[in-house]
Amino acid sequence: MRWLLRITIGVLALAVVALAVYLGPAHIQIRGVEPALPTEEELRALETTPGGPVSIRIARSSSQRGPDRDLNHSVVVIEWPDGRRFMIDAAMDQPTSEEFAKLIAKLSPGMGPVAFEGSAAELLKDKLDTVDGVGFTHLHEDHVQGIEAFCAERGEGARSYQTLWQATQHNLHTVDSARQLEGSCLEPVILQGDGLLTHSDFPGLGIVGLGGHTPGSTLFAVSVDGTLWLMSGDISNVKSMMLSNTGKGWLYSNLFVPENTARTEMLRLWFAAMDEKLDIEVVVAHDYAAALDSGLQPL
């Protein structure tokens, strides 16, 4: 029996070494991305930006129901006075949504089949040609893949806006989406620096590097009709867990998606403090119901 025990221990040791080799670089990298965050006052300066946005809407692309939550994939669309629009995240097309749902069901038993409502291009319909800017809360497939259908329908003319971290730092889960963007119809605009970043193309839009979830995780902020909206991406997957400072669990943050858990906790606390303000609403990318409850209107 001793030989069997030794073989078992040896196999386990090899598995641990293999995991370390596979995931180690991503864990080291994400711990090196901790951009400075803006103050509340700096974010509130967006409220008085001349020519700022006039509306913000959300559209759900797909959903997958589970025993304790619904996993949603959505796009957020912001409009300016001249009719131009900026889209945050692109969700997925139907085949990719279905394959992604199968993966989620394997990782989280009890999750049901996907209910698909439309690609970003299908959801935008006649508004598609007015989307001149696109941003991504991060470069995981379920936030980026839909840009293929977007480009197929819209063609050239739109630009993507990324922080330097999102544009240049990739790991095993973001590199494929980064390549997809490089080959897409979007003309890249890379914003340098940390803290609150802006661009003259879209006055009143704030872009902030976050880190924590992926090296390129990014906050998008706008003020519309007296409410400051903060699109937080996947720092949390459920808004109630963000507000209660509940993490995603050891397996998720260490094996499934290499995260900087100290950073994500700090960001949860930061977002929760912002959300306590009566005129600030944090939008969690996968929590469509919470987004509607916060007052965000459907597209």
N, C-alpha and C positions, 0 to 999 in steps of 0.2 A: 504493500500500500504506500510505502514511502516514495517509491519511484513515481506513482501516480500523482501524489501530492506535489512532488518536485516539478513534474511536467505541467501541472495546473498552475503552479506559482510562476513558472517560466513563461507560460502562455499569457497569463495576466500581466506580467511585467512587460512583455513585448507589446501587448495591446496599449498599455499606459505610455510606453515610449513612442509608439506610432501616433497616438493621439496628441502627445506633446509636440511631435515634429509637425503634425498636420495643422494643429490649432495654435501652437505657441507663437508663431510670427504674428498672427492676427491679434492675439491678446496683448503682445508687446506693443504693437502698433497703436491699438485703440487707447492704450494708457498714455500715449504720448500726444493725444489730441484733446486739449482742454482750453479752447479759446475763451477769452474774456467775454463776459456777458454784459449787455447794456443795463443801465439803471432804469427804474420805472420812469423817471423824468425823461430820459432819452427816448424811450418807447413812446411816451405821450407826446413828444414833439411831432410825431407822425400825424397827430390830430389836427394840427394847424398848417400842414403842408399845402401850399396853394396848388390847386388842380388835382387834389387827391381823389381816391376812388369814390364812387357813388353807390355801389352795390356789391354784395358778396352773396354767393349762392353755393349750395352743395348738391351733388348728384351721385347717387349710389349706383355703382357698376355691377356689384355682385354681393351676395351675402351667404353665409354658411352658419346654420344654427347648431349650437351645442347645448349640453345639459346646463351649463352655468353662464353662457354668454353667446352673443351673436358676433361672428367675425365678418366685418364689412370692408369693402374696398370702394373708395369714393374718390371723386375729384372735386376740388373747390375752384370756383370761377369768380374772379373779381373784375368789375367793370369800371372804366374811367369815363369822365364826362364826354369825351369825343367818341365813345362807343368801342374803343379798344378794350380787349380783355386779356387777363393773365390767368393761366391755368396752373394749379398746384397739384402735382401728381397726375398720373395717366392711367392707373389701374391696369387691367389686362383685357385681352380679347377673350371670346368664349372658350376656345380650345385650351388656352393657357389657364383660364380660371378653373376649368374642370380638372386639369392635371394638378394644379396647385391645391385644390380642395381634397384630392385623393391623398396628397402628401400630408396635409394637415390632419386628415382623418386617421392616418397611420400614427402620427405623433401624438394625437389627442383623441383617444377612443371616445366614441359617443358623438363626435361631430358628424352632422348629416351631409347630404349632397349640396352642391352649390346651387343657388338660385341666381341666374344671370339676368341682368336687366339691360345691358348694353355696354359697348365699348365707349371710351371717351368720345370718339368721333360720332358715334350714334347718339349719345346723350346730348351732345352739343348741337347737333342738327344744323339749322341755318345760322347758328352763331359761330360755327367752326372757323369761318374765314376772318372773323374779328379777333381771334386769339393770336396776338402778336408776340406774347411772352409765355414761357413755360418754366416752372421751377419744380424741383423734386425735394421732398423732405428727406429722402435718402435714396440710394440706388439699389434697393432690393427689387427683384423681378416684379413683385406684385404692385409696385408703385411706378414702374417704368415701362413694362412690356407693351402697354397700350399705345405707346408713342408710335408703334409701327402702323396701326390702323389710323391714327391721327395724321401721320405724314402721307399715307396712301390717299387719304381723302382731301387733305388741305394742300399738300404740295409745299413748295419753298415759301419763305417769307417770315416765318416765326423764329424767335431767338430763345435759347435757353440761358438762364441766369444761375450761376453756381458760385459758391465760395471756392477759394483755392484748394481747401481740403477736399471738397467733394469732387473737384475736377482732377485732382492729382493723386489722392491717396485711396487705394482700393484694396480690398481683401478677397478671400475666396468666395464670399457671397455677393460682392458688388462688381467684380471685374467684368463679368459678362454683360451686365447692364451698362457699364461704362463704355464698353465696346459698341453696344447697340446705339448709344447716344452719339458716339463719334461717327457712326455711319448713317445717322438719321438726317432728316431734312432741317433740323434745328441748327442755326448759326450760334456757336458758343460765345457767351459773354462771361468772363471770369472776374469776379470781384475779389480784390486783395485786401487783407487786413482782418482784424477781428473786431468784436463789438458790433454795433449796429451799422450795417452797410446799406447804401441806397444807390439808385441809378436814375439818371434824368429821364430815361425812357418811361418809367412808371413812378411818377412822384407820389410820395406817401406810402410806398411799399418798403418795408424794412426786412432785411435779410441778415440772419445771424447764424454763424457756425456754432454747433452745439457739441458734437462728438457724443460719447457715451454709448449710443446704440450701434452706430457705424462711424468710421472716420469722417464721412461726409454728411452726417445728420445735420439738418438745417431747419431753423425756425423762420417762418414767414409771418410778418405782422402787418396789419392794416387797420385803420380806423374808419368806420363807416357809420354814419348817423348816430354818433355819440358812443359807440361801443368799440373798444380796442380788441381786435380778434388776433389770437396767437395760435397759429397752426403748428402743433408740436410734433407731428409725425408719430413715430413709434417709441418715444421715450417711455410711455406706457401704452399698453394695448387696450386698456379699459379706463375710462376717466375716473371712476370711483376708486380704482386701485392707485391712480396717480394722487388723488386727494387724500387717500389714507396712507400714502407712502409705502405701498406694498409692491415688492419686486416681482419679477417674472419667474422666479425659482432658479435653483442652482443648475439644473439640467439645461434649461433654456439659455441662460446667460453664460454658461461655461462650455457647453458642448454643442448645442444647436446653433446659437448665434453668439459669437464671442463679443461680450460687452464689457465695458468698464463700469462695474456695478457701483463703485464709489461715486463716479460721475453721474450715472443715471439716478442715484438716490439724491444727489445734490440738485439735479435738474427737476426731479419730482417735487422736491420741497420748494424750489424757486417758482415753478409753475403754479403750485398750489397756493403760494402766497399771492401771486398775481391774480389768480382766479377768485380769491376772496374779495377783491375790489368789485363793487357793484357794476362798474362799467367796463370790466375786462372779462373776456371769455376765452378759455383755453379749449381748442378743438383737438381731440385725440383722433388720429387718422382712421383707426379701425372701429371707432365707437360712433356709429351713425345716429343711434337713438339719442345719445348724450348731446351730439351736435345740434339736433333738432330741439331738444329740451333747452339748450342754451339760447335759442332764438334764431339760429341760422336757418335761413329759408331754403327749401328745395329749388333746384334750377327749373 
